[in-house]
Amino acid sequence: MTCQTYSLFVLSVIIIYFGRFGNSLNLAQLEDDIDKLKADFNASLSEVADGGSIFTGKLTNWTERNEKRIILSQIVSMYLEMLEKTDTSKKHVRHIFEELHTLKSSLPDGLNKMKDLIDLTKIQMSDLTIQRKAVNELFGVLQKLVETSPSFKRKRSQPQRRCKC
């Protein structure tokens, strides 16, 4: 995939995951608008390909639908933030912005979930008080893990069927 198709690819993934393809979204029009946006940003420069992708590589690590919704909501937010700082008087910029904003409104608030993950990385596990609190919560955490993880759940025994001959 070339650097010139990243935006369209990410936008297509977002649209597909949120079910708006085929409804009111004109993908051909969006592709044309994104091409215009690429021209605005000089996205065909060779330096754009340096270092690989920004978003599309991250999407491969998120496999479950709900996980993808979290990361895609963050990506949509970042595109919206970028487009807010561009010339919104251009019709193609406004159209892309409006479509992304509509998609964003249909997403769960992934920002809070991302903040939770970031906050977890900042916890000082070497602090004795933190360790005590963590030990107090350990059983509850393990209970939640067992409840949510299919690999830890016990399979229910199937009743034996008796032949009624």
LINKASUL-V673967 format. One record per pair of residues at least 24 apart in sequence whose ideal C-beta (glycine too) atoms are under 6 Angstrom apart, sorted by the first residue. I is the first residue (numbers start at 1). GAP is how many residues later the second one is. Records with the same first field share a line. If there is no record, write none. Layout:
# LINKASUL-V673967
I=GAP  GAP
This chain:
# LINKASUL-V673967
3=45  46
4=40
6=47  50
7=27
8=26
9=47
10=45  46
14=58  89
17=51  55
18=85  88
33=59  62  63
36=56
70=40  43
73=34  37
74=36  40
76=24  27  28
